[in-house]
Amino acid sequence: MASAGLSTSVTITVAETGYPTDAARSESTQASVLQQTIASVENARQKYGVTDLRWFSLRDANTASGQLENGYGLLHDDYSPKPAFSSYQRLIAADGA
């Protein structure tokens, strides 16, 4: 932060991160990306003043649409969980909100 000329009181929010799923992008890869993203942000949290991380969407807009932008959720559009949702639950249970 100092090299950018910013005070140590400035905080960072990592917003709209995510990994959409569809026929070519697996749900298991989404779970792995979620875990890696959270670990990376946690590793940089204190050094860069990261206070928040926001996953783009809790639930898919339309799981069966075939359109990539509709598959960012950790849940399918019917609220059934994808593997990433279980990963998210475990991380929250282990580290808190």
SVG drawing of the C-alpha trace seen along z (x, -y; Angstrom):
<svg xmlns="http://www.w3.org/2000/svg" viewBox="-35 -9 42 41">
<polyline fill="none" stroke="black" stroke-width="0.4" points="0.0,0.0 2.8,-2.4 4.4,-2.0 1.1,-3.1 1.1,-6.1 -1.9,-4.9 -2.2,-5.1 -2.2,-1.9 -5.7,-2.9 -7.0,-2.3 -8.7,1.1 -9.4,3.3 -12.5,5.3 -12.1,8.1 -15.4,8.0 -17.1,10.1 -14.7,13.0 -16.0,16.3 -15.8,19.2 -18.8,20.1 -19.7,23.7 -21.2,25.2 -20.6,28.3 -17.0,27.3 -16.2,25.9 -16.6,28.4 -18.2,27.9 -15.2,29.6 -12.9,27.0 -15.2,24.3 -14.7,25.7 -10.9,25.8 -10.9,22.2 -13.0,21.0 -10.5,22.6 -7.5,21.2 -9.1,17.7 -9.9,17.6 -6.4,18.9 -4.7,16.3 -6.8,13.4 -6.2,14.7 -2.5,14.8 -2.5,11.1 -5.1,9.9 -2.8,8.3 -0.1,7.0 -2.6,5.2 -5.5,4.4 -8.0,6.7 -11.2,6.6 -13.8,8.4 -14.0,11.0 -17.2,11.4 -18.1,14.3 -20.1,13.2 -23.2,15.2 -24.7,17.6 -27.1,19.2 -27.0,19.8 -29.3,17.6 -30.2,20.5 -28.1,23.6 -29.4,25.4 -29.2,22.4 -25.8,23.3 -24.7,19.7 -21.6,19.3 -22.6,16.1 -25.6,18.0 -23.5,20.5 -21.5,18.5 -23.5,19.7 -22.4,22.0 -25.9,23.4 -27.8,24.5 -30.8,22.4 -33.0,24.9 -30.9,24.3 -29.3,27.7 -25.6,27.3 -22.6,27.6 -19.3,28.9 -18.1,25.4 -21.0,24.7 -19.7,27.4 -16.2,26.1 -17.5,22.6 -19.4,24.0 -16.3,25.8 -14.1,22.7 -16.7,20.5 -17.0,23.1 -13.2,23.3 -12.4,19.6 -15.5,17.8 -17.4,15.2"/>
</svg>
